[in-house]
Amino acid sequence: MPTGHVKVFHPDRSFGFIVSEDGRQVYVPASAITGDGLRSGDEVEFEVAEAEDGRTAAANVTVTKAAPANNPVGRTMMAPPTWDELEERERQRRMARRRRR
């Protein structure tokens, strides 16, 4: 039975994606989940099957190791830069521009 981790799961839209150990992304419909729901970062075991539309989909998905509640997986936004960082970037840009002249 292949294993992997949940890349993202949207409970409101009833689907998600698993990244298997070999690096493949597998579609997960909500009907394929056994037990509670999935969260980003959960380690899972699943079977590979064909979906209605011919795509490869996961079936009989079970969570082997739950991700912590404050798991950053699935969150892609970084903290915005501080004013000091922005000023330093601008200073570096101006210095590089002067060197080019």
PyRosetta script that sets phi, psi and omega in degrees:
from pyrosetta import init, pose_from_sequence

init()
pose = pose_from_sequence("MPTGHVKVFHPDRSFGFIVSEDGRQVYVPASAITGDGLRSGDEVEFEVAEAEDGRTAAANVTVTKAAPANNPVGRTMMAPPTWDELEERERQRRMARRRRR")
pose.set_psi(1, 124.0)
pose.set_omega(1, -179.1)
pose.set_phi(2, -66.4)
pose.set_psi(2, 153.4)
pose.set_omega(2, 176.6)
pose.set_phi(3, -123.4)
pose.set_psi(3, 165.0)
pose.set_omega(3, 178.6)
pose.set_phi(4, -179.8)
pose.set_psi(4, -166.0)
pose.set_omega(4, 176.8)
pose.set_phi(5, -132.0)
pose.set_psi(5, 154.4)
pose.set_omega(5, -178.0)
pose.set_phi(6, -77.1)
pose.set_psi(6, 120.0)
pose.set_omega(6, 176.8)
pose.set_phi(7, -75.9)
pose.set_psi(7, -51.3)
pose.set_omega(7, 178.1)
pose.set_phi(8, -157.5)
pose.set_psi(8, 145.2)
pose.set_omega(8, 174.7)
pose.set_phi(9, -140.8)
pose.set_psi(9, 128.3)
pose.set_omega(9, -179.7)
pose.set_phi(10, -106.2)
pose.set_psi(10, 99.5)
pose.set_omega(10, -178.8)
pose.set_phi(11, -66.4)
pose.set_psi(11, -30.4)
pose.set_omega(11, 179.5)
pose.set_phi(12, -72.0)
pose.set_psi(12, -25.7)
pose.set_omega(12, 179.8)
pose.set_phi(13, -104.1)
pose.set_psi(13, -4.0)
pose.set_omega(13, 174.3)
pose.set_phi(14, 63.1)
pose.set_psi(14, 38.4)
pose.set_omega(14, 173.3)
pose.set_phi(15, -159.0)
pose.set_psi(15, 169.2)
pose.set_omega(15, 177.8)
pose.set_phi(16, -169.3)
pose.set_psi(16, -169.0)
pose.set_omega(16, -179.2)
pose.set_phi(17, -138.0)
pose.set_psi(17, 142.4)
pose.set_omega(17, 175.7)
pose.set_phi(18, -113.9)
pose.set_psi(18, 140.3)
pose.set_omega(18, 171.6)
pose.set_phi(19, -102.7)
pose.set_psi(19, 116.3)
pose.set_omega(19, -177.6)
pose.set_phi(20, -77.2)
pose.set_psi(20, 171.2)
pose.set_omega(20, -179.0)
pose.set_phi(21, -61.1)
pose.set_psi(21, -30.1)
pose.set_omega(21, 179.8)
pose.set_phi(22, -87.0)
pose.set_psi(22, 4.3)
pose.set_omega(22, 174.6)
pose.set_phi(23, 95.4)
pose.set_psi(23, -1.3)
pose.set_omega(23, 179.3)
pose.set_phi(24, -77.4)
pose.set_psi(24, 145.7)
pose.set_omega(24, 173.0)
pose.set_phi(25, -95.6)
pose.set_psi(25, 130.6)
pose.set_omega(25, -177.3)
pose.set_phi(26, -122.5)
pose.set_psi(26, 132.1)
pose.set_omega(26, 177.8)
pose.set_phi(27, -70.7)
pose.set_psi(27, 139.0)
pose.set_omega(27, 178.9)
pose.set_phi(28, -126.7)
pose.set_psi(28, 109.8)
pose.set_omega(28, 172.0)
pose.set_phi(29, -79.7)
pose.set_psi(29, 154.2)
pose.set_omega(29, -178.5)
pose.set_phi(30, -62.6)
pose.set_psi(30, -26.7)
pose.set_omega(30, -179.6)
pose.set_phi(31, -70.4)
pose.set_psi(31, -14.5)
pose.set_omega(31, -178.0)
pose.set_phi(32, -88.1)
pose.set_psi(32, -4.9)
pose.set_omega(32, -174.6)
pose.set_phi(33, -88.4)
pose.set_psi(33, 130.0)
pose.set_omega(33, 173.4)
pose.set_phi(34, -103.1)
pose.set_psi(34, 135.7)
pose.set_omega(34, -177.7)
pose.set_phi(35, 90.5)
pose.set_psi(35, -150.8)
pose.set_omega(35, 179.4)
pose.set_phi(36, -70.8)
pose.set_psi(36, -174.7)
pose.set_omega(36, -179.9)
pose.set_phi(37, -75.3)
pose.set_psi(37, 179.0)
pose.set_omega(37, 177.9)
pose.set_phi(38, -106.8)
pose.set_psi(38, 152.1)
pose.set_omega(38, 173.1)
pose.set_phi(39, -128.0)
pose.set_psi(39, 155.0)
pose.set_omega(39, 178.2)
pose.set_phi(40, -59.1)
pose.set_psi(40, 131.9)
pose.set_omega(40, 179.0)
pose.set_phi(41, 96.3)
pose.set_psi(41, -10.9)
pose.set_omega(41, 177.7)
pose.set_phi(42, -63.4)
pose.set_psi(42, 139.6)
pose.set_omega(42, 171.9)
pose.set_phi(43, -89.0)
pose.set_psi(43, 133.4)
pose.set_omega(43, -172.9)
pose.set_phi(44, -135.3)
pose.set_psi(44, 159.1)
pose.set_omega(44, 167.2)
pose.set_phi(45, -113.4)
pose.set_psi(45, 144.6)
pose.set_omega(45, -177.2)
pose.set_phi(46, -155.4)
pose.set_psi(46, 166.2)
pose.set_omega(46, 172.8)
pose.set_phi(47, -111.1)
pose.set_psi(47, 147.7)
pose.set_omega(47, 179.0)
pose.set_phi(48, -95.3)
pose.set_psi(48, 131.1)
pose.set_omega(48, -179.4)
pose.set_phi(49, -141.8)
pose.set_psi(49, 175.3)
pose.set_omega(49, 177.1)
pose.set_phi(50, -94.0)
pose.set_psi(50, 135.0)
pose.set_omega(50, 175.0)
pose.set_phi(51, -82.7)
pose.set_psi(51, 174.1)
pose.set_omega(51, -179.4)
pose.set_phi(52, -60.8)
pose.set_psi(52, -34.6)
pose.set_omega(52, -176.6)
pose.set_phi(53, -89.9)
pose.set_psi(53, 7.9)
pose.set_omega(53, 176.5)
pose.set_phi(54, 94.3)
pose.set_psi(54, -6.7)
pose.set_omega(54, 178.7)
pose.set_phi(55, -76.5)
pose.set_psi(55, 161.0)
pose.set_omega(55, 173.3)
pose.set_phi(56, -78.3)
pose.set_psi(56, 130.7)
pose.set_omega(56, -178.3)
pose.set_phi(57, -135.9)
pose.set_psi(57, 159.3)
pose.set_omega(57, 177.2)
pose.set_phi(58, -87.5)
pose.set_psi(58, 149.3)
pose.set_omega(58, 176.5)
pose.set_phi(59, -136.9)
pose.set_psi(59, 153.8)
pose.set_omega(59, 179.8)
pose.set_phi(60, 51.1)
pose.set_psi(60, 54.9)
pose.set_omega(60, -178.6)
pose.set_phi(61, -81.2)
pose.set_psi(61, 123.9)
pose.set_omega(61, 177.4)
pose.set_phi(62, -126.4)
pose.set_psi(62, 139.9)
pose.set_omega(62, 179.9)
pose.set_phi(63, -81.4)
pose.set_psi(63, 124.7)
pose.set_omega(63, 177.0)
pose.set_phi(64, -96.4)
pose.set_psi(64, -31.7)
pose.set_omega(64, 178.2)
pose.set_phi(65, -146.9)
pose.set_psi(65, 116.2)
pose.set_omega(65, -177.7)
pose.set_phi(66, -76.6)
pose.set_psi(66, 144.1)
pose.set_omega(66, 176.5)
pose.set_phi(67, -77.8)
pose.set_psi(67, 151.8)
pose.set_omega(67, 176.4)
pose.set_phi(68, -64.1)
pose.set_psi(68, 156.9)
pose.set_omega(68, -176.3)
pose.set_phi(69, -62.8)
pose.set_psi(69, -32.8)
pose.set_omega(69, -178.2)
pose.set_phi(70, -98.9)
pose.set_psi(70, 34.4)
pose.set_omega(70, -177.4)
pose.set_phi(71, -68.5)
pose.set_psi(71, 128.4)
pose.set_omega(71, -179.3)
pose.set_phi(72, -80.9)
pose.set_psi(72, -5.7)
pose.set_omega(72, -179.5)
pose.set_phi(73, -63.6)
pose.set_psi(73, 135.4)
pose.set_omega(73, -179.3)
pose.set_phi(74, 94.9)
pose.set_psi(74, -16.7)
pose.set_omega(74, 176.0)
pose.set_phi(75, -96.0)
pose.set_psi(75, 118.2)
pose.set_omega(75, -175.5)
pose.set_phi(76, -104.8)
pose.set_psi(76, -7.1)
pose.set_omega(76, -177.3)
pose.set_phi(77, -81.5)
pose.set_psi(77, 136.3)
pose.set_omega(77, 176.2)
pose.set_phi(78, -95.2)
pose.set_psi(78, 162.5)
pose.set_omega(78, 174.6)
pose.set_phi(79, -67.8)
pose.set_psi(79, 142.8)
pose.set_omega(79, 179.8)
pose.set_phi(80, -66.6)
pose.set_psi(80, 151.8)
pose.set_omega(80, -179.8)
pose.set_phi(81, -69.1)
pose.set_psi(81, 152.8)
pose.set_omega(81, 177.1)
pose.set_phi(82, -79.5)
pose.set_psi(82, 166.9)
pose.set_omega(82, 178.6)
pose.set_phi(83, -62.7)
pose.set_psi(83, -36.4)
pose.set_omega(83, 178.7)
pose.set_phi(84, -62.8)
pose.set_psi(84, -41.3)
pose.set_omega(84, 178.2)
pose.set_phi(85, -65.7)
pose.set_psi(85, -40.9)
pose.set_omega(85, 178.4)
pose.set_phi(86, -64.2)
pose.set_psi(86, -41.9)
pose.set_omega(86, 178.2)
pose.set_phi(87, -65.2)
pose.set_psi(87, -38.7)
pose.set_omega(87, 178.4)
pose.set_phi(88, -65.7)
pose.set_psi(88, -40.5)
pose.set_omega(88, 176.5)
pose.set_phi(89, -61.5)
pose.set_psi(89, -43.1)
pose.set_omega(89, 179.2)
pose.set_phi(90, -64.8)
pose.set_psi(90, -40.7)
pose.set_omega(90, 178.4)
pose.set_phi(91, -63.2)
pose.set_psi(91, -42.8)
pose.set_omega(91, 178.8)
pose.set_phi(92, -64.1)
pose.set_psi(92, -39.9)
pose.set_omega(92, 179.0)
pose.set_phi(93, -63.3)
pose.set_psi(93, -43.2)
pose.set_omega(93, 179.3)
pose.set_phi(94, -65.7)
pose.set_psi(94, -40.5)
pose.set_omega(94, 179.1)
pose.set_phi(95, -64.0)
pose.set_psi(95, -41.8)
pose.set_omega(95, 178.9)
pose.set_phi(96, -65.1)
pose.set_psi(96, -37.3)
pose.set_omega(96, 179.3)
pose.set_phi(97, -66.5)
pose.set_psi(97, -41.0)
pose.set_omega(97, 177.8)
pose.set_phi(98, -64.2)
pose.set_psi(98, -39.3)
pose.set_omega(98, 179.8)
pose.set_phi(99, -64.6)
pose.set_psi(99, -31.3)
pose.set_omega(99, -179.5)
pose.set_phi(100, -72.5)
pose.set_psi(100, -23.3)
pose.set_omega(100, -176.0)
pose.set_phi(101, -75.5)
pose.dump_pdb("model.pdb")
